[in-house]
Amino acid sequence: MGRVWIALALMACGGSEKSTGTADNNTTVGDTSEVVDSGEPAEWRPTKDCPGDAGCETAEGILEVGAAAVAITPTCFEQWLDCGEDGICPGDDDWVEADSREGDAEWHKATEAFLDCGCDQLCPDDPDYPGPDQGEADGEFQAIWLAGFQNGRPANSVHDDLWARTVAFRQGETSFAIVSLDVVGFFFDDVQDIRAALDEAGVDIDHVLISSTHDHEAPDTLGQWGQTVGKRGVDEAWLADLKVNTAASVAQAVAALQPADMTAVSVDLSQMVPEKGTRNFIHDKRDPRIVDEMMGVAVFRSIEDGSTIASMINFGNHPEALAHKNTAITSDFSHYIRDGMENGVNWESGAVDGLGGTSVYIQGAVGGMMTPLGAEVTDRDGNVHSQADFAKAQAIGHMMATGAIEALETVEPVANPSLAFRVAEFALPIDNNAFQAMFLMGVFDRQAVNYDPDQPLDDGNVPELPTEMNLVDVGPLRMLSVPGELLPELAIGGFDGSHTHVGDEPVLIFDPDQANPPDFSKAPEGPFLKERMAGEMNWIIGLGNDELGYIIPEYNFILNERVPYLTEAEGDHYEETNSLGPRTAPLIDEWADRLLFWEPAE
């Protein structure tokens, strides 16, 4: 998530150490005035457990799989001129040189013009001008604000489509769908809207998990990246269309269900360019330097004709290779992963054939912060890409696709894959008072519960957010969704250096001379989340059914003492400013264990 800077004058709310942050799934989590007992439920059970619950009693017979991809790219926005403080652009008669704000990808309303040409971006003097359309010549900037980095970053073009990509599964009376959206995040309330639309349309699916790729080159879906800090940045008409198109993607995938076989493999990305290790893809920007180097891969093929139905890749990395100056809508390296998986890669050193079908990139444990910013990417042909450009995004995506395709060739199909899933609904406290302020201002538009909206927010009156986690088994894959950006050490440990950047160049796990370094004497001990999942292949599905910010271990959660959450503490502690608070990680851990270890009563 991007930085949050809220004026102290807006801050009338404090943190909390009192609210438990848990909600019994047997209790209705209602409107903002309702207070729900947050105590430990006497006999907790999953919200849904399939097979076994009513409507999904069995999971027998052959696994069926369907897939679909529906574009969610905005089709209505106006362009602008990034010409800086003087408003003079290259090519203008008076242009001499770029000024300090020219080309910074931020719209400066006082000096930089927008082209008031409507949705089609065609002005009266353009060839093929069809006449005025929606928004044209109305004096209002119909902007699409891009999510991530700074505020006030409007889109100027489309490089490649954004997608709602779905893989649906059915076995006997049990069905489940996983959707991956090319957006920065998607709130649980919006997920519920799509589920309600599917129910109303009569789509036969037991449960839908919606994850986001966390694309920082896509429109704002959460609200915090508007024109200015404190101004909601979501285009509501586009968000409504996104929901319609996402529901359509699920419906199409369900309609396409057919008997399928399955192949799955884990790939150690640190071995693709061994001398660089994971640093070829990720610059870990927060101490301790711990990276989950494993990429999960699965492919499902039609039993009838052998054609690929879908492929899935799971890995944790921010899709932000284009960085903060890009104003072209794009799915970043996710686009090139899917392109490589579907269509293959024509390396100079030898072509890799694609698999066809519909490819889906599913975000992993992306917190901490896993990013290609600052990484130098060496591709299969030995070319090195260090600039924040499409060539670098392509190199990342095509290298990942190449590793996935080649690894799949080494394994046999899974025998008799089975399907099962569990759902847990609960609530998490908003201890972050900057986030509290954005809720009060309407920047974030979602439901909060378990507090009194008529009273000031303080330690005894902290709003909580309903959210959800899912546990899904498909053959050897065990997938656990988390509602935000999990720091990898919570999933894999690595405090012993076993998951530090690997390669020929030694890298310290942390800098002991920096301010507020991690104190490993207080670090958690295993077994860590992926170990406790105990599947043959364990995937973390990041930003699953929600985006609640960074999920940070308690031992290394450090706030600025003077202005907590608004300003980061010295050292590597930016992520705290974009988290719910220090209680989030232990609560996520608790709910994960409930899903993993619950057993139905005899």
ROKOL-410167 format. One line per 3 residues: number of its first residue (from 1); for each residue x, y, z of C-alpha. Coordinates in steps of 0.001 Angstrom, whole numbers, m for minus. Example, Ala and Ser with C-alpha at 12.3 -4.5 7.8 and 13.67 -1.06 7.14 Angstrom:
! ROKOL-410167
1 = 12300:m4500:7800  13670:m1060:7140
This chain:
! ROKOL-410167
1 = 0:0:0  1088:3584:m522  1981:6142:2106
4 = m720:7728:4247  m239:11347:5311  m3237:12644:7293
7 = m3067:16052:8958  m2894:15868:12732  m5980:18065:12867
10 = m7970:15132:11541  m6783:12917:14330  m9441:12609:17000
13 = m8947:8925:17562  m6464:6755:19407  m5191:3213:19318
16 = m6504:378:21427  m5236:m2365:23628  m8660:m3512:24830
19 = m10762:m4768:21931  m10114:m8439:21231  m10527:m8199:17493
22 = m12330:m11509:17151  m15928:m12189:16204  m17891:m15406:16530
25 = m19048:m16534:13102  m22323:m17629:14694  m23069:m13980:15563
28 = m24396:m11573:12946  m21888:m8808:12259  m24261:m5960:11523
31 = m24282:m2189:10970  m21906:265:12606  m24150:787:15613
34 = m24268:m2898:16525  m21971:m4193:19239  m20982:m7822:18859
37 = m19582:m9953:21656  m15954:m10380:20654  m15152:m13018:23261
40 = m13973:m16534:22584  m16842:m18537:21107  m17814:m21560:23170
43 = m18021:m23965:20240  m16453:m22402:17204  m16858:m23982:13798
46 = m16070:m22736:10292  m18643:m20530:8617  m18641:m23128:5879
49 = m16976:m26543:5699  m17170:m28475:2430  m17636:m31293:1813
52 = m19970:m31897:4716  m22190:m28856:5143  m25673:m28525:3688
55 = m25531:m28023:m68  m22017:m29436:m379  m22405:m32744:1402
58 = m20070:m34728:m837  m16952:m34352:m2984  m16928:m37565:m4938
61 = m15930:m38506:m8437  m13674:m36755:m10892  m12484:m33180:m10428
64 = m13978:m30699:m12881  m12256:m27408:m13752  m13325:m24350:m15730
67 = m11637:m21018:m16385  m12457:m17591:m17760  m10844:m14179:m18219
70 = m12954:m11011:m18476  m11343:m7608:m19010  m11885:m4998:m16292
73 = m9934:m2182:m17978  m11465:1300:m17582  m12975:2601:m20809
76 = m13817:6163:m19745  m11145:8628:m18645  m9565:11815:m19940
79 = m5907:12489:m20670  m3728:15255:m19276  m435:17054:m19942
82 = 2404:16434:m17485  4131:19715:m18310  5122:20973:m14879
85 = 5028:24314:m13095  5151:26441:m16258  2563:24372:m18131
88 = 4789:24334:m21211  5303:20949:m22861  8057:19639:m25129
91 = 7083:20643:m28664  5490:23917:m27580  7064:27052:m29073
94 = 8113:28412:m25680  9512:25162:m24253  13211:25382:m23281
97 = 13764:22609:m20744  11840:20514:m18263  11069:22165:m14963
100 = 11063:20478:m11563  7524:19077:m11813  7506:18106:m15456
103 = 7169:14383:m16061  6630:13573:m12375  3343:11716:m13068
106 = 1487:13985:m10607  m1299:16246:m11834  m752:19810:m10665
109 = m4152:21382:m11127  m2957:24991:m11141  m539:24608:m14057
112 = m1141:21329:m15902  m3990:21086:m18386  m6312:18152:m18903
115 = m7811:17389:m22289  m11564:17847:m21806  m12369:15426:m24628
118 = m14580:12864:m22883  m14467:9102:m22587  m13182:8437:m26103
121 = m10269:10904:m25629  m10979:12358:m29095  m11000:16139:m29355
124 = m12694:18231:m32077  m9418:18727:m33974  m8513:15035:m33956
127 = m8934:12847:m37051  m12067:10672:m36964  m13650:12879:m34304
130 = m17213:11484:m33960  m18681:14367:m31985  m18920:15073:m28267
133 = m19338:12152:m25898  m19759:11615:m22165  m17809:14153:m20113
136 = m16588:16182:m23051  m16289:19968:m22625  m17858:19886:m19159
139 = m14909:21547:m17435  m14386:18520:m15174  m11365:16224:m15285
142 = m12670:12675:m15694  m9561:11135:m14164  m8690:7568:m13316
145 = m6359:7769:m10329  m3687:5081:m10253  m3134:3233:m6967
148 = 156:3191:m5157  3080:5543:m4701  1952:9185:m4563
151 = m1468:10793:m4667  m2654:12608:m7785  m1292:10148:m10388
154 = m3888:10028:m13190  m3789:7443:m15962  m2976:8725:m19435
157 = m3238:5556:m21529  m3725:1779:m21517  m723:m442:m22200
160 = m2425:m3798:m21617  m5757:m4940:m20269  m6567:m5568:m16635
163 = m8431:m8805:m15933  m10724:m10722:m13657  m9352:m14241:m14126
166 = m11189:m17172:m12560  m10526:m20860:m12032  m13590:m22812:m10887
169 = m13551:m26296:m9363  m16294:m28849:m8788  m16249:m32347:m7375
172 = m19510:m34035:m6567  m21643:m31526:m4674  m18729:m29271:m3694
175 = m17677:m26279:m5795  m15257:m23414:m5320  m13864:m20574:m7457
178 = m10676:m18515:m7161  m10594:m15107:m8838  m7504:m12966:m9341
181 = m8097:m9258:m10028  m5500:m6906:m11509  m6084:m4264:m8834
184 = m4249:m2962:m5778  m6769:m4569:m3431  m10434:m5384:m3009
187 = m12365:m4877:208  m14401:m7670:1789  m17593:m5633:1344
190 = m16984:m5582:m2413  m16319:m9323:m2411  m19683:m9822:m726
193 = m21372:m7678:m3398  m20075:m10003:m6101  m21135:m13115:m4201
196 = m24619:m11617:m3788  m24795:m10878:m7515  m23821:m14478:m8318
199 = m26465:m15799:m5928  m29095:m13555:m7485  m28103:m14739:m10962
202 = m28398:m18371:m9881  m24756:m19266:m10555  m24140:m22686:m9002
205 = m21024:m22139:m6885  m20614:m22824:m3160  m17950:m20214:m2450
208 = m15841:m17602:m4248  m12413:m16395:m3128  m11312:m13094:m4678
211 = m7647:m12157:m4503  m5872:m9102:m5894  m2507:m9078:m7632
214 = m1763:m5810:m5771  m1102:m4012:m9052  254:m492:m8439
217 = m286:473:m12089  m4071:2:m11973  m6906:2277:m10811
220 = m7546:2938:m7145  m10096:463:m5768  m9658:1340:m2084
223 = m9849:5133:m1971  m6551:6401:m581  m4864:7440:m3844
226 = m7156:10239:m4980  m6153:13644:m6317  m5077:14768:m2854
229 = m4641:13128:537  m8051:12687:2146  m9976:12724:m1146
232 = m11419:9369:m2247  m9780:8160:m5445  m12214:5482:m6650
235 = m14125:5924:m9891  m17448:4548:m8643  m18875:3844:m12114
238 = m15801:1819:m13039  m15899:m42:m9700  m19522:m991:m10402
241 = m18516:m2273:m13853  m15612:m4180:m12294  m18026:m6022:m10021
244 = m20305:m6907:m12947  m17360:m8160:m14994  m15906:m10136:m12101
247 = m19231:m11877:m11548  m19319:m12597:m15296  m15849:m14154:m15079
250 = m17015:m16513:m12315  m20208:m17388:m14186  m18269:m18168:m17376
253 = m15762:m20343:m15510  m18569:m22291:m13840  m20314:m22761:m17191
256 = m17048:m24128:m18625  m16498:m26814:m15963  m15275:m30102:m17425
259 = m13397:m33205:m16231  m9738:m32364:m15783  m6433:m33777:m14683
262 = m3926:m31822:m12655  m177:m31310:m12526  1520:m29269:m9803
265 = 5088:m28401:m8892  7088:m26050:m6681  9879:m24011:m8292
268 = 12819:m22466:m6449  13187:m19140:m8267  16531:m18499:m6585
271 = 17998:m21180:m8866  17020:m19554:m12165  20033:m17230:m11968
274 = 21940:m18914:m9109  24639:m16282:m8737  21945:m13695:m7966
277 = 19348:m15869:m6248  16046:m14214:m5396  17673:m10827:m5926
280 = 17095:m11377:m9626  13384:m10787:m8997  13030:m9089:m5620
283 = 14658:m6300:m3705  13615:m6928:m110  13266:m3371:1208
286 = 12704:m4154:4882  14925:m5844:7420  15102:m8718:8132
289 = 15902:m9847:4603  13663:m12885:4318  12190:m13957:974
292 = 9982:m16945:180  11823:m18179:m2884  9284:m20865:m3804
295 = 6893:m20322:m6691  3852:m22588:m6813  2630:m23822:m10197
298 = m414:m25854:m11191  m1945:m26697:m14541  m5315:m28303:m15290
301 = m5951:m30034:m18606  m9059:m31400:m20237  m9363:m35148:m19913
304 = m11333:m35196:m23141  m8737:m33653:m25481  m5664:m32835:m23367
307 = m5907:m29096:m23942  m4984:m26731:m21115  m7946:m25333:m19225
310 = m6036:m23193:m16745  m2633:m22624:m15211  m1997:m20965:m11852
313 = 1168:m19355:m10513  1562:m18307:m6864  4415:m16043:m5787
316 = 4871:m12985:m3573  6120:m9825:m5298  4671:m6325:m5782
319 = 3569:m5688:m9401  5237:m2276:m9506  8183:m2770:m11874
322 = 7041:342:m13785  7399:2453:m10603  5878:5815:m9763
325 = 6352:7747:m13006  4327:5382:m15143  878:6679:m16152
328 = m112:3807:m18467  m2660:1351:m17091  m1012:m2061:m17047
331 = m1010:m5283:m15051  2791:m4930:m14843  4778:m8189:m14733
334 = 1558:m10170:m14133  726:m9548:m17799  3970:m11126:m18920
337 = 3676:m14122:m16592  320:m14945:m18147  1516:m14173:m21667
340 = 4472:m16506:m21234  2371:m19285:m19713  m267:m19104:m22448
343 = 1785:m18201:m25524  5344:m19182:m24671  8536:m17107:m24771
346 = 10788:m16652:m27785  14182:m16330:m26124  17142:m15834:m28438
349 = 18720:m18813:m26721  15733:m21041:m27500  11958:m20823:m27545
352 = 9774:m22130:m24725  6357:m23327:m25866  3293:m21981:m24078
355 = 553:m24071:m22508  m2491:m22272:m23900  m5613:m22015:m21758
358 = m6219:m19269:m19210  m3309:m18344:m16988  m3893:m16856:m13524
361 = m1285:m15151:m11345  m2152:m15378:m7645  m345:m13094:m5220
364 = 1549:m14647:m2316  3159:m13323:878  4035:m9931:m560
367 = 4680:m7886:2584  7971:m6890:4030  8459:m5449:1317
370 = 8776:m7790:m1638  9308:m5542:m4665  11103:m5473:m8026
373 = 11999:m1806:m7372  15771:m1691:m7205  16234:m5224:m8530
376 = 18420:m5832:m11581  16787:m8600:m13600  18916:m10891:m15751
379 = 16836:m12683:m18383  17377:m16035:m20097  19521:m14393:m22784
382 = 21786:m12659:m20273  20321:m9193:m20751  20188:m7113:m17570
385 = 17190:m4877:m16914  17566:m2226:m14211  15290:571:m15417
388 = 11670:880:m14309  10226:54:m17710  8188:m2520:m19607
391 = 11330:m4418:m20628  12010:m5133:m16950  8400:m6127:m16286
394 = 8559:m8446:m19290  11827:m9995:m18139  10388:m10775:m14700
397 = 7181:m12273:m16086  8773:m14264:m18884  11477:m15640:m16605
400 = 8848:m16817:m14105  6761:m18374:m16879  9825:m20107:m18303
403 = 10718:m21593:m14929  7147:m22757:m14402  6746:m24401:m17833
406 = 10072:m26203:m17653  9387:m27460:m14129  5981:m28824:m15153
409 = 7703:m31004:m17738  9478:m32894:m14946  6413:m34119:m13028
412 = 3528:m36476:m13664  m205:m35683:m13285  m1743:m36001:m9843
415 = m3741:m39162:m9232  m7368:m38557:m8231  m7143:m34953:m6972
418 = m9746:m34075:m4342  m11469:m30779:m3457  m12281:m29332:m21
421 = m12518:m25910:1597  m13253:m24100:4837  m14287:m20501:5561
424 = m13795:m18393:8692  m15418:m14971:9149  m14188:m12680:11919
427 = m13324:m9030:12620  m10032:m7190:13113  m9504:m3942:15053
430 = m8392:m733:13338  m5676:396:15738  m4101:2619:13054
433 = m5491:6076:13833  m4647:7338:10327  m6858:4576:8918
436 = m9514:5523:11462  m9393:9090:10168  m9805:7922:6577
439 = m12895:5961:7572  m14311:9052:9244  m13626:11111:6109
442 = m15180:8543:3771  m11922:7796:1959  m12462:4135:2793
445 = m16021:3049:2015  m16724:m148:3916  m18536:m1451:6961
448 = m17033:m1282:10428  m18517:m2946:13513  m18217:m3407:17283
451 = m17977:281:18169  m20266:3210:18935  m20217:5664:16007
454 = m21861:8334:18157  m18912:8432:20549  m15304:9549:19972
457 = m12910:6804:18972  m10517:5978:21786  m8915:2997:23483
460 = m12314:1697:24540  m14150:2430:21274  m12199:949:18384
463 = m13962:35:15109  m13367:m3440:13720  m13509:m4684:10149
466 = m15376:m7853:9185  m13115:m10002:7042  m12483:m13620:6057
469 = m9916:m16365:5583  m10276:m19489:3446  m8495:m22848:3495
472 = m8668:m24675:162  m7373:m28119:m827  m7100:m29081:m4499
475 = m5138:m32298:m4870  m1658:m31698:m3380  m2244:m27936:m3142
478 = m3199:m26490:215  m4047:m22794:m119  m4616:m20393:2776
481 = m5949:m16918:2060  m4873:m13972:4201  m6702:m10609:4048
484 = m3667:m8440:3348  76:m8354:2724  1683:m11007:4906
487 = 5357:m10586:5729  7110:m13760:4500  8742:m14553:7851
490 = 5302:m15236:9287  4863:m17919:6622  8335:m19479:6492
493 = 10422:m18222:9413  13940:m17720:8124  15393:m15944:11154
496 = 18332:m18332:10912  19234:m16933:7484  17805:m19887:5571
499 = 15587:m17641:3450  17806:m14607:3077  18666:m13373:m424
502 = 20803:m16166:m1813  23495:m16045:m4459  27217:m15513:m4738
505 = 27224:m12152:m2944  26793:m12436:855  23898:m10412:2226
508 = 23344:m9713:5910  19909:m10724:7176  19684:m7271:8784
511 = 21796:m4208:9417  22521:m4113:13168  23704:m480:12921
514 = 20417:930:11694  17861:2494:14003  15351:76:15540
517 = 16781:m3139:14057  14841:m6378:14490  15467:m8101:17804
520 = 15634:m11812:17004  15566:m12707:20698  11886:m11738:20554
523 = 11173:m13288:17140  8533:m16011:16907  9561:m19636:16869
526 = 8269:m22294:14513  6459:m24154:13302  5572:m21257:11013
529 = 2432:m20902:8971  3430:m22939:5922  4757:m25710:8150
532 = 1510:m25828:10094  m467:m25976:6861  1102:m29424:6399
535 = 133:m29799:2744  2309:m31331:92  2481:m27899:m1558
538 = 1472:m24902:554  373:m21620:m996  m360:m18351:771
541 = m2994:m16409:m1175  m2219:m12797:m371  m4883:m10089:m327
544 = m7457:m12876:m188  m11011:m11519:57  m9706:m8251:1517
547 = m6854:m5736:1672  m6103:m4729:5254  m2528:m3604:4655
550 = 694:m5121:5916  560:m8012:8387  3672:m7512:10522
553 = 5155:m9729:13275  4642:m8287:16758  8332:m8537:17679
556 = 9317:m6054:14958  6253:m3787:14973  7701:m381:15877
559 = 5841:2933:15706  7035:6495:15739  6540:7515:19362
562 = 5613:11105:18590  3244:10612:15642  2426:6902:15400
565 = 1132:5652:12023  1408:9099:10405  5205:9036:10345
568 = 7269:5875:10264  9753:5078:12993  13439:5284:12155
571 = 14863:2256:10389  12826:m144:8243  9344:554:9577
574 = 7351:2078:6716  4966:m899:6663  3563:m65:10114
577 = 2050:3134:8672  m10:990:6316  m1165:m1702:8708
580 = m4188:m2106:10953  m1932:m2441:13972  238:m4819:16028
583 = m2641:m7127:16953  m3367:m8106:13346  m616:m10719:12892
586 = m1380:m12760:16030  m5088:m12694:15224  m4415:m13889:11664
589 = m2279:m16654:13150  m5087:m17621:15529  m7715:m17799:12803
592 = m5391:m19731:10513  m4979:m22364:13220  m8731:m22578:13700
595 = m9157:m23349:10015  m6251:m25773:9968  m6973:m27763:13123
598 = m10736:m27655:13586  m12368:m31065:13568  m16111:m31669:13360
601 = m17774:m33113:16429  m18331:m36858:16372
